[in-house]
Amino acid sequence: MKKILLALTVLFALNSYGQNCVPDGQFTNPGVYPDSATNLPISYVGSPYNETITAVTPADTCVVVLFPPCTTVPIDSVMVTSVTGLPAGFTIVSMNENTLPFKFLGGTSSCMLVTGNPTVGDTGVYPISVSGTSYATVFGLTQTSPFDVDYYSIRIIDTTSSTTGIADFSKNTFGIKQNFPNPFSSTSTIEYILPSNAIVNISIVNVLGEVLISENLSGNQGLNTYKLNASKLNSGIYFYQITYQKEKITKRFIVNK
């Protein structure tokens, strides 16, 4: 029995390590996160962009077949078939799929990962449209319903220029940059930007969603830095989360010893 449990543990760890992303466990209600109010975080010229979108697919829905009231029917899956508007060189993958379409089963949590390396020529705002189809079973028959999500956008800002930079957005924008270097073996730097002086929480989470490190720090308006120490971390994939007021941004990093 011990050998079986050990084998299952190793298999789970290998599967988690091979995933493109891990859904944020704080979101349990059906929906897509970040939501329309939060939007995707800012992208900074010269810093790799790495953002996870968590999708919680409901197990069922209520539809009016002929006359009210509605009937509860199971959702089989949701298929994302098109993602348009990404900046040049940016890509999107799902948790276990590297190319569209992405399939999310009903009653599950999954994710998509957006990555890219913006350059000076990419500065601007990029509206993003996500389209697909949901599938539900109604009286033994598969019914489809198309959907479009068009509230996302990615803003790319050049912080390397003398004419544009932190002063353009620090007064009203919360954002974090990808840590550098990444991957790393000992220490790495995280830069985050606050619109006001505030206490922020920085947490390090493993692929199982377990919080390994959690610190409350006093942050200043504008650019702040945090030194990430991997001395107590084994080689693998981890996530750092920075919470400012009610906003939380999560990014992935890799420890390679």
C-alpha positions in Angstrom: 0.0 0.0 0.0 2.8 2.4 0.8 4.4 1.7 -2.6 1.1 2.5 -4.3 0.7 5.7 -2.4 4.2 6.8 -3.2 3.7 6.0 -6.9 0.5 8.0 -7.0 2.3 11.0 -5.3 5.1 10.9 -7.7 2.7 10.7 -10.7 0.7 13.7 -9.4 3.9 15.7 -8.9 5.1 14.9 -12.4 1.7 15.8 -14.0 1.6 19.1 -12.1 5.1 19.9 -13.1 4.2 19.4 -16.8 1.2 21.7 -16.7 1.4 25.1 -18.5 -0.4 26.8 -15.6 -2.2 26.2 -12.3 -5.6 27.7 -11.6 -5.8 30.1 -8.7 -7.5 28.2 -5.8 -9.0 31.3 -4.2 -11.6 31.4 -7.0 -14.4 28.8 -6.5 -17.5 30.5 -8.0 -18.1 29.9 -11.7 -16.5 32.6 -13.8 -13.3 33.8 -15.4 -10.6 35.5 -13.3 -9.3 38.2 -13.4 -12.8 39.6 -14.0 -13.8 42.6 -16.1 -13.3 45.0 -13.2 -9.7 43.8 -12.5 -8.6 43.2 -16.2 -5.2 41.8 -17.1 -2.1 43.4 -15.5 0.1 45.9 -17.3 3.0 44.6 -19.4 6.3 46.3 -19.2 8.8 46.7 -22.0 11.9 44.6 -21.3 10.2 42.4 -18.8 8.7 39.0 -19.7 4.9 38.9 -19.4 3.4 35.9 -17.7 -0.2 36.0 -16.6 -2.6 33.1 -15.6 -6.3 33.4 -16.3 -8.4 31.1 -14.1 -11.6 29.6 -15.5 -14.1 28.0 -13.2 -16.7 26.1 -15.4 -20.0 25.5 -13.7 -21.3 22.0 -13.4 -24.8 22.9 -14.6 -27.0 25.7 -15.8 -30.7 26.6 -15.9 -32.4 26.9 -19.3 -36.0 27.5 -20.3 -36.9 24.7 -22.7 -40.4 25.6 -23.7 -42.1 27.5 -20.9 -40.9 28.8 -17.5 -39.6 27.8 -15.0 -36.1 26.9 -16.2 -34.7 23.4 -16.1 -31.4 22.5 -14.6 -29.2 20.8 -17.2 -25.5 19.6 -16.9 -22.8 21.5 -18.7 -20.6 19.1 -20.6 -17.8 21.4 -21.5 -16.8 24.9 -22.7 -14.6 25.2 -25.8 -12.4 28.3 -26.4 -11.9 28.4 -30.2 -10.5 31.8 -30.8 -8.3 34.4 -29.0 -7.6 37.6 -31.0 -5.9 40.9 -30.3 -2.8 39.7 -28.5 0.3 41.8 -29.0 2.8 40.5 -31.6 4.9 37.7 -30.2 2.4 37.0 -27.3 1.0 33.5 -27.0 -1.7 31.8 -25.0 -2.0 28.1 -23.9 -4.3 26.3 -21.6 -3.4 24.1 -18.6 -2.8 21.0 -20.8 -3.1 22.2 -24.4 -0.6 24.2 -26.4 -2.9 25.1 -29.3 -6.5 26.1 -29.8 -9.2 25.0 -29.2 -9.0 24.7 -25.4 -11.5 22.4 -23.7 -12.7 23.1 -20.1 -15.0 20.3 -18.6 -18.1 21.3 -16.7 -17.6 21.4 -12.9 -13.8 21.9 -13.1 -11.3 24.7 -12.5 -8.7 25.2 -15.2 -6.6 28.0 -16.6 -4.9 29.8 -19.6 -1.5 31.3 -19.6 -0.6 34.4 -21.6 3.1 35.0 -22.2 5.2 37.4 -24.2 8.3 39.6 -24.3 7.2 43.2 -25.2 9.5 45.6 -27.0 9.5 49.4 -27.3 7.6 49.1 -30.6 4.8 47.2 -28.9 3.7 50.0 -26.5 0.0 50.7 -26.5 -3.3 49.1 -25.5 -4.4 45.8 -27.1 -8.1 44.9 -26.8 -8.5 41.1 -26.6 -11.5 39.0 -27.7 -12.1 35.4 -26.6 -14.8 33.4 -28.4 -16.0 29.8 -28.1 -19.0 27.5 -27.5 -20.5 25.9 -24.5 -22.1 22.4 -24.6 -24.9 21.2 -22.4 -27.1 18.1 -22.4 -30.8 18.8 -22.6 -33.1 15.8 -22.4 -30.3 13.6 -23.8 -29.5 16.0 -26.7 -26.4 18.1 -26.9 -27.2 21.8 -27.1 -24.6 24.5 -28.0 -24.4 28.2 -27.1 -21.7 30.6 -28.5 -20.1 33.1 -26.3 -17.7 36.1 -26.6 -15.6 37.8 -23.9 -14.4 41.2 -25.0 -13.6 43.0 -21.8 -9.9 42.0 -21.6 -7.0 44.2 -22.8 -3.2 44.3 -22.3 -1.5 47.7 -21.8 2.2 47.7 -22.7 4.2 50.5 -21.1 7.8 51.5 -21.8 9.5 52.1 -18.4 12.9 52.3 -20.1 12.3 55.6 -21.9 13.0 59.0 -20.3 9.7 60.3 -21.6 7.5 57.5 -20.5 7.7 55.4 -17.3 6.5 55.0 -13.8 5.3 58.6 -13.5 2.7 57.8 -16.2 0.8 55.2 -14.2 2.1 54.9 -10.6 -0.5 57.2 -9.2 -3.5 55.0 -10.1 -2.2 51.6 -11.2 -1.2 48.4 -9.3 1.1 46.1 -11.2 3.9 43.7 -10.8 6.7 42.7 -13.2 8.0 39.2 -13.9 10.8 38.3 -11.5 14.4 38.4 -12.8 16.3 36.3 -13.4 13.9 33.5 -14.1 14.6 30.6 -13.7 17.1 31.1 -10.8 18.8 29.0 -8.2 19.4 31.4 -5.2 17.8 34.8 -5.4 15.6 36.8 -7.8 14.1 40.3 -7.8 10.4 41.1 -8.0 9.4 44.7 -8.8 5.9 45.9 -8.1 4.2 49.3 -8.5 1.7 50.7 -6.1 -0.7 53.7 -6.6 -0.4 54.7 -3.0 1.5 53.8 0.2 0.1 50.6 1.6 0.7 47.3 3.3 0.9 44.5 0.8 1.1 40.7 1.2 3.6 38.7 -0.7 3.0 34.9 -0.8 4.9 32.0 -2.4 2.7 29.1 -3.4 3.6 25.7 -4.8 1.7 23.8 -7.6 -0.6 22.2 -5.0 -1.8 25.6 -3.8 0.0 25.4 -0.5 1.3 28.7 0.8 5.0 28.2 1.7 6.0 31.8 2.5 3.7 34.8 3.4 4.9 38.3 4.3 3.3 41.6 5.0 5.4 44.5 3.7 5.1 48.2 3.9 5.1 49.4 0.3 5.5 53.0 -1.1 3.8 54.7 -3.9 5.6 53.9 -7.1 8.2 51.2 -7.7 9.1 48.7 -5.0 11.4 45.7 -5.0 11.3 42.4 -3.2 14.2 39.9 -3.0 13.0 36.4 -3.5 15.1 33.8 -1.7 15.0 30.2 -2.9 17.2 28.8 -0.1 14.2 26.9 1.3 12.7 25.9 -2.0 13.4 22.8 -4.0 13.7 22.8 -7.8 10.3 23.2 -9.5 7.5 25.5 -10.5 6.1 28.0 -8.0 3.9 31.1 -8.0 4.3 34.5 -6.2 1.2 36.4 -5.3 1.1 40.1 -4.3 -2.1 41.4 -2.8 -2.8 45.2 -2.6 -6.1 46.1 -1.0 -8.6 43.8 -2.8 -6.4 43.2 -5.8 -4.2 40.1 -6.2 -1.8 39.4 -9.1 -0.1 36.0 -9.5 2.9 35.2 -11.6 4.9 32.0 -12.1 8.6 31.4 -11.4 11.0 28.4 -11.7 13.6 27.3 -9.2 16.4 25.4 -10.9 19.2 24.2 -8.6 
